[in-house]
Amino acid sequence: MNVYETKTMAERLDGNTYPGRGIVLGVTADGKKAVSAYFIMGRSVNSRNRVFCEEPDGIRTEAHDPSLMSDPHLIIYHPVREIGDGLIVTNGDQTDTIWEYLAKGESWEAALRTRQFEDDRPNWTPRISGLQARDGSYKMSILKAADAEGEACARFFYEYPATKGVGHFLHTYVCDGNPVIPTFQGEPERVSIPDTIDEFADELWANLDENNKISLFVRYTDLETRDTEQIIINKHE
């Protein structure tokens, strides 16, 4: 086994109809830009009825058709928020918990120790989070059930340097499943990061399952000037 093997996102997503929600953080191959991406997928009408909307400091999820929204719990939240020169990316309302802790000078680890996996028995969907620093380095975390009954939470934290052309991919599920969707296992997966935002956004969107993909966010930030490029793709638009 080559533990340093780096695959494209197309290869990581190939044949996987339901990785769930996913975060990618990394640095472009030329070493000039920090890269962040987040996508959501869904199987139910309630989950699929969403779009990404821009906010002054990031994005939020919103119902595409409010009349079809049956339960906002776990699906309406603020997945991306800026904090100083950093960027928080998560799959739930722990974004706000992390922001609040960092704003008062506490650590993101402390923030995530107050949270646990989602209360969606029997899946106990993990909470995945990322924090990208000004220099392109980043942290990732997954909080998942330590047992099938959901009585305990296992918390995992990872830190990565800014490495040219390399990113890491963390997603909620291994693949689709019935009745239980299997929780992601192991460390975040190494992926290659293209130099241009259009290439990366196209690669991600094209390789997410057509039936289950909902929305995609991609941001490229120039590490020197702090200028940003951003793409949001919503299936409903």
C-alpha positions in Angstrom: 0.0 0.0 0.0 1.2 3.5 -0.9 0.0 5.7 2.0 1.1 8.8 0.0 -0.9 8.0 -3.1 -2.7 11.1 -4.4 -5.7 10.6 -6.6 -7.8 13.1 -8.6 -11.3 13.9 -7.2 -12.7 12.1 -10.3 -10.9 8.9 -9.1 -12.0 9.4 -5.5 -15.7 9.8 -6.6 -15.7 7.2 -9.3 -18.6 4.8 -8.9 -19.6 6.1 -5.5 -23.3 7.2 -5.7 -23.4 8.6 -2.2 -20.4 9.9 -0.4 -22.9 12.2 1.3 -21.5 15.6 2.2 -17.8 16.4 1.4 -15.1 18.9 2.2 -11.9 19.4 0.2 -9.1 21.6 1.4 -5.7 22.1 -0.2 -3.3 24.2 -2.3 -3.0 24.6 -6.0 -0.1 22.9 -7.9 1.6 26.2 -8.4 1.5 26.9 -4.7 -0.2 30.2 -5.1 -3.7 29.6 -4.0 -5.5 28.0 -1.1 -8.5 25.9 -2.1 -11.7 25.0 -0.3 -14.7 23.1 -1.6 -17.9 21.8 0.0 -20.7 19.7 -1.6 -24.0 18.4 -0.4 -26.0 15.4 -1.6 -29.4 14.0 -0.7 -31.8 11.1 -1.0 -35.0 12.5 0.5 -37.3 15.2 -1.0 -36.5 17.3 2.1 -32.8 17.0 1.7 -32.8 17.5 -2.1 -34.9 20.7 -1.8 -31.9 23.0 -1.1 -29.6 25.5 -2.7 -26.4 27.3 -1.6 -26.9 31.1 -1.1 -24.1 33.6 -0.6 -23.7 35.4 2.7 -21.3 38.4 3.4 -18.9 36.0 5.2 -19.6 32.7 3.3 -22.6 30.7 2.3 -25.7 29.2 3.8 -28.2 26.5 2.8 -31.8 27.5 1.9 -34.9 25.7 0.8 -35.4 25.9 -3.0 -39.1 25.6 -2.5 -40.2 26.5 1.0 -43.5 24.7 0.5 -41.6 21.4 0.3 -39.6 21.9 3.5 -40.8 19.4 6.0 -38.0 19.7 8.6 -35.1 22.2 8.7 -33.3 20.2 11.4 -29.8 19.2 10.2 -30.2 20.5 6.6 -30.4 24.3 7.0 -27.2 25.8 8.3 -24.2 28.0 7.5 -21.5 25.7 6.1 -18.9 28.3 5.2 -17.8 31.3 7.3 -14.8 33.5 7.3 -12.9 34.1 10.6 -10.2 36.8 10.2 -8.0 35.5 7.3 -9.2 31.9 8.0 -12.1 29.9 6.5 -14.4 27.5 8.4 -16.1 24.8 6.3 -18.4 22.2 7.9 -21.4 20.0 7.2 -23.6 21.5 9.9 -24.3 24.2 12.5 -21.0 23.4 14.2 -19.7 26.1 11.8 -21.2 28.7 14.2 -19.8 26.9 17.3 -16.3 27.0 15.8 -16.6 30.6 14.8 -17.8 31.6 18.3 -14.9 29.8 20.0 -12.2 31.2 17.6 -13.7 34.7 18.0 -13.1 34.6 21.7 -9.5 33.2 21.3 -10.3 29.6 22.1 -9.3 26.6 19.9 -11.4 24.8 17.3 -10.6 21.6 19.1 -12.3 23.0 22.2 -15.3 24.0 20.1 -15.7 20.6 18.6 -15.4 18.9 22.0 -18.8 20.5 22.8 -20.4 18.8 19.8 -21.0 15.3 18.5 -22.4 13.4 15.5 -25.9 14.2 14.2 -28.9 12.7 15.9 -30.3 10.9 12.9 -30.6 7.3 14.1 -29.6 4.8 12.9 -27.0 6.5 10.6 -25.6 8.8 13.3 -24.2 10.9 10.4 -20.7 12.3 11.4 -20.0 16.0 11.7 -17.1 16.8 9.4 -15.2 20.2 9.7 -12.3 22.0 8.2 -10.4 25.2 9.1 -8.0 26.7 6.5 -5.4 29.2 7.7 -3.9 32.3 5.9 -0.9 30.4 4.7 -3.0 27.6 3.1 -2.3 25.0 5.9 -5.5 23.4 7.3 -7.1 21.3 9.9 -9.8 18.7 9.5 -12.0 16.8 12.0 -14.7 14.1 12.1 -17.0 13.4 15.0 -18.7 10.1 14.7 -20.6 7.5 16.8 -18.3 5.2 18.8 -21.1 2.5 18.9 -24.1 1.5 17.0 -26.4 2.8 19.7 -25.1 6.3 19.5 -24.2 6.4 23.2 -20.6 7.8 22.8 -18.8 10.1 20.4 -15.3 9.5 18.9 -13.5 12.7 17.9 -10.6 12.8 15.4 -8.4 15.8 14.5 -5.9 16.2 11.7 -3.5 18.9 10.7 -1.9 19.4 7.3 0.8 21.8 5.9 0.3 23.7 2.7 1.7 21.3 0.1 1.7 22.3 -3.6 -0.9 20.4 -5.6 -2.1 18.4 -2.6 -5.4 18.5 -0.8 -7.5 16.2 1.5 -11.0 15.0 1.0 -13.3 14.2 4.0 -16.8 12.9 3.5 -19.6 11.7 5.7 -20.2 8.2 4.2 -18.2 5.4 2.7 -20.9 4.9 0.1 -24.7 4.4 -0.1 -26.4 1.9 2.1 -29.7 0.5 3.2 -31.0 0.6 5.9 -27.8 2.1 7.4 -25.4 4.3 5.5 -21.8 3.4 6.5 -19.9 6.1 8.2 -16.6 7.3 6.7 -13.6 5.4 7.9 -9.9 6.2 8.2 -7.9 9.4 7.5 -9.0 12.1 5.1 -8.0 11.1 1.5 -5.2 12.7 -0.4 -6.3 14.4 -3.6 -4.7 16.4 -6.4 -5.6 20.1 -6.7 -5.7 21.8 -10.2 -4.4 25.4 -10.7 -7.7 26.8 -11.9 -11.0 27.0 -10.1 -13.0 26.2 -13.3 -11.2 23.0 -13.8 -11.7 21.9 -10.2 -15.3 22.9 -10.0 -16.1 21.1 -13.3 -14.2 18.0 -12.1 -16.2 17.9 -8.8 -19.6 18.6 -10.2 -19.2 16.2 -13.2 -18.2 13.3 -10.9 -20.9 13.6 -8.2 -23.8 11.2 -8.8 -26.4 12.9 -11.0 -29.4 11.7 -9.0 -28.1 12.6 -5.6 -25.9 15.8 -6.0 -27.5 19.0 -4.9 -25.0 21.9 -4.5 -21.3 22.7 -4.8 -19.2 25.5 -3.4 -15.5 26.1 -4.5 -13.2 29.0 -3.5 -9.7 29.8 -4.6 -7.8 32.4 -2.4 -4.6 34.0 -3.6 -2.1 33.5 -0.7 -0.3 36.7 -1.5 -3.0 39.2 -2.4 -6.0 37.5 -0.6 -8.1 37.9 -3.7 -10.7 35.2 -4.0 -12.5 33.4 -6.9 -15.7 31.6 -6.0 -18.1 29.3 -7.8 -21.5 28.1 -6.5 -23.4 25.5 -8.5 -27.0 24.5 -7.5 -28.8 21.7 -9.2 -32.1 23.6 -8.9 -30.8 26.6 -10.9 
